[in-house]
Amino acid sequence: MITRLASDGGEFHGPSMNDFFPEILFEVAGIPVHRIHIIQFLSVVAVVLILWLGTRRMKVVPGRFQSLVEMGLDFVRTGIGHDLLGRKDGERFAPLLVTIFFMVLFMNITGIIPFLNMPGTAIIAVPLTLAVISYVTFIYAGMKKSPLGFWKNSLFPAGVPWPVYIIVTPLEFISTFIIRPVTLTLRLMMNLVVGHMILVLCFSATWFFFFTAGGGWAALGVGTLAFGGAFTIFEILVVVLQSYVFTVLTAIYIQLAVAEEH
């Protein structure tokens, strides 16, 4: 994709949103499959394989690989689950939080892996699915804890004069049950889409300056290459941060659902 963007009759063409609608490669049972679908499949396989290999033969004195997997699992289970939900609810929802964290992490990290160069969250299906799972879990946790208390706490916040509920309750409904899943979806997708476009812009400009423009323009190619390297490091930070933020928000929503009063 970079070479196609970099040169077209000697002119530079930067990335556009059209690059997030890849061509269909083949069909499986009538279902079209493109490159991002393959990346998503590889991400899922990688998550399952790494977690399975890291936990299938647990040793009292773990090796490096087992220690790394255990650190990741404990970070989510204890650092997010226990800290935000308490030990009981943290253990209860640990499988969900671990799954969300590692799925977001591996779906996003493909954006900087050579020959993949696209996050699995680049199309809305994955962010929307994860947001719906988070949203449904939030409602499930609240309804199981106390159906009446859940709706009361969600729509009628304490300490508000009764006449004001005429304004506050519709706003709380829109904020909690409509805006929340939308923002979860868009936050996850757009951050990685923008980051990917910046990387493609830097590296396609590097290709253009080095191999198409030539001459003195190669000096600018060095600059765009340096910017691309710096943004790659920054993108790794964003990938980890987005995984953490999405998981933390899910845990916070669950905590709000099971709280006695909020």
C-alpha positions in Angstrom: 0.0 0.0 0.0 2.8 2.4 0.8 4.4 2.1 -2.6 1.0 2.7 -4.3 0.5 5.8 -2.2 4.0 7.1 -2.7 4.1 7.1 -6.4 1.6 7.6 -9.2 3.1 9.1 -12.3 5.8 10.8 -10.2 3.3 12.5 -7.9 2.9 12.0 -4.2 -0.4 10.8 -2.9 -1.0 10.6 0.9 -3.3 8.2 2.6 -7.0 8.6 2.6 -10.0 6.9 4.3 -10.4 4.8 1.1 -7.4 2.8 2.3 -9.5 1.5 5.1 -11.8 -0.3 2.6 -9.4 -2.9 1.2 -10.2 -5.0 -1.8 -11.9 -8.4 -1.5 -9.3 -11.2 -1.7 -11.6 -14.2 -1.8 -14.9 -15.5 -0.5 -15.7 -18.2 2.1 -19.2 -19.7 1.8 -20.2 -16.5 0.0 -18.7 -14.2 2.7 -16.2 -11.8 1.3 -12.8 -11.8 3.0 -10.3 -8.9 2.8 -6.9 -8.2 4.4 -8.2 -6.8 7.6 -10.3 -9.9 8.2 -7.1 -12.0 7.8 -5.3 -9.7 10.3 -8.2 -10.1 12.8 -8.0 -13.8 12.4 -4.2 -13.8 13.0 -4.7 -11.6 16.1 -7.2 -14.0 17.6 -5.0 -17.0 16.9 -2.0 -15.2 18.4 -3.9 -14.3 21.6 -5.2 -17.9 22.1 -1.9 -19.5 21.3 0.2 -17.2 23.6 -2.2 -17.5 26.5 -2.5 -21.3 26.0 1.2 -21.9 25.7 1.9 -19.7 28.7 -0.6 -21.4 31.0 -0.9 -25.0 29.9 2.0 -26.3 32.0 2.3 -24.0 34.9 5.5 -24.5 37.0 6.2 -23.4 40.6 9.4 -21.8 39.3 8.2 -20.3 36.0 10.3 -19.8 32.9 10.6 -16.4 31.2 7.7 -17.0 28.9 5.4 -18.2 31.6 6.5 -15.3 33.8 5.7 -12.8 31.0 2.2 -14.3 30.5 1.6 -14.4 34.3 2.6 -10.7 34.6 0.1 -9.7 31.9 -2.7 -11.7 33.4 -2.0 -10.5 36.9 -1.8 -6.9 35.7 -5.4 -7.1 34.4 -6.7 -9.4 37.1 -5.3 -7.5 40.1 -4.3 -4.1 38.8 -7.6 -3.5 37.1 -10.1 -6.0 38.3 -9.3 -6.1 42.1 -8.5 -2.5 42.3 -11.7 -1.3 40.7 -14.2 -4.0 41.5 -12.8 -5.6 44.7 -11.6 -9.1 45.1 -15.0 -10.9 44.7 -16.3 -9.0 41.7 -12.8 -8.7 40.3 -12.4 -12.5 40.2 -15.9 -12.8 38.8 -15.3 -10.6 35.8 -11.6 -11.3 35.4 -12.1 -13.6 32.3 -14.0 -10.8 30.6 -11.5 -8.1 31.5 -8.5 -10.3 30.5 -10.1 -11.1 27.1 -10.9 -7.5 26.3 -7.4 -6.3 27.3 -5.5 -8.8 25.2 -7.9 -8.7 22.3 -7.6 -4.9 22.0 -3.8 -5.1 22.5 -3.3 -7.8 19.8 -5.8 -6.3 17.4 -4.1 -2.9 17.6 -0.4 -4.0 17.6 -0.8 -5.3 14.0 -0.8 -1.7 12.8 3.0 -1.5 13.3 3.9 -5.1 12.3 5.6 -5.2 8.9 3.5 -6.8 6.1 0.4 -6.4 8.2 0.5 -2.7 8.7 -3.1 -2.3 9.7 -4.9 -2.6 13.1 -7.6 -5.1 13.3 -9.8 -2.4 14.8 -9.6 -0.3 11.6 -13.1 -1.3 10.6 -16.0 -0.7 13.1 -17.0 -4.4 13.5 -14.4 -5.2 16.2 -14.7 -2.0 18.3 -18.5 -2.2 18.1 -18.5 -5.8 19.2 -16.3 -5.1 22.2 -18.3 -2.1 23.1 -21.6 -4.1 22.9 -20.0 -6.8 25.1 -19.0 -4.1 27.7 -22.4 -2.5 27.5 -24.3 -5.8 27.9 -22.1 -6.8 30.8 -22.7 -3.5 32.5 -26.5 -4.0 32.3 -26.3 -7.7 33.2 -24.2 -6.9 36.3 -26.6 -4.2 37.5 -29.7 -6.2 36.8 -28.4 -9.2 38.6 -27.3 -7.1 41.6 -30.6 -5.2 42.0 -32.9 -4.5 39.0 -34.7 -1.7 40.8 -31.6 -0.2 42.3 -29.8 -0.4 39.0 -32.3 1.6 37.1 -32.8 4.0 40.0 -29.1 4.7 40.3 -28.7 5.0 36.6 -31.6 7.3 35.9 -32.2 9.1 39.2 -28.9 10.2 40.8 -29.1 10.8 44.5 -29.1 14.3 45.9 -31.1 15.9 43.0 -34.3 17.7 43.8 -37.4 15.9 42.4 -38.5 18.5 39.9 -35.0 18.6 38.3 -35.4 14.9 37.4 -37.5 16.0 34.5 -34.3 17.3 32.9 -31.7 15.1 34.5 -33.3 11.6 33.9 -33.5 11.9 30.0 -29.9 13.2 30.0 -28.7 10.3 32.2 -30.5 7.8 29.9 -28.9 9.3 26.8 -25.5 9.5 28.5 -25.5 6.1 30.1 -27.3 3.9 27.6 -26.7 5.6 24.2 -23.5 7.8 24.3 -21.5 5.4 26.4 -21.3 2.5 23.9 -20.9 4.9 21.0 -17.9 6.6 22.6 -16.3 3.3 23.5 -16.6 2.3 19.9 -15.3 5.5 18.3 -12.5 6.0 20.9 -11.0 2.6 20.1 -11.4 2.8 16.4 -10.5 6.4 15.6 -7.3 6.6 17.7 -5.8 3.7 15.8 -7.1 4.9 12.4 -5.5 8.3 12.9 -2.2 6.7 14.1 -2.1 4.4 11.2 -2.7 7.2 8.7 0.2 9.2 10.2 2.5 6.2 9.9 1.5 5.6 6.3 1.9 9.3 5.5 5.5 9.3 7.0 6.7 6.1 5.3 5.0 6.7 2.0 6.6 10.2 1.9 10.0 8.5 2.7 9.5 6.1 -0.2 8.6 9.0 -2.5 11.6 11.2 -1.6 14.1 8.3 -1.8 12.9 6.4 -4.9 10.7 8.8 -6.9 11.8 12.4 -6.3 15.5 11.4 -5.8 18.4 13.9 -5.7 18.4 16.4 -3.0 14.8 15.4 -2.0 16.4 12.3 -0.3 17.3 14.6 2.6 13.7 15.1 3.3 13.2 11.4 3.1 15.6 11.0 6.1 13.4 13.4 8.0 10.2 11.6 7.3 11.8 8.3 8.1 12.9 9.7 11.5 9.4 11.0 12.1 8.0 7.6 11.1 10.2 5.9 13.6 9.3 8.3 16.4 5.5 7.9 15.6 6.0 4.1 15.6 7.2 4.2 19.2 4.4 6.6 20.1 1.9 4.2 18.4 3.1 1.4 20.6 2.3 3.5 23.6 -1.1 4.4 22.2 -1.8 0.7 21.6 -1.1 -0.3 25.2 -2.9 2.8 26.5 -6.0 2.1 24.5 -6.1 -1.5 25.7 -5.7 -0.3 29.3 -8.3 2.5 28.9 -11.0 0.3 27.3 -10.5 -2.4 30.0 -10.6 0.1 32.8 -13.7 1.8 31.5 -15.4 -1.6 31.2 -14.4 -2.3 34.9 -15.7 1.2 35.9 -19.0 0.7 34.2 -19.4 -2.7 36.0 -18.4 -1.1 39.3 -21.1 1.6 38.8 -23.7 -1.1 38.0 -23.0 -3.1 41.1 -22.6 -0.1 43.5 -25.3 0.4 46.0 -25.5 4.1 45.1 -23.7 6.4 42.7 
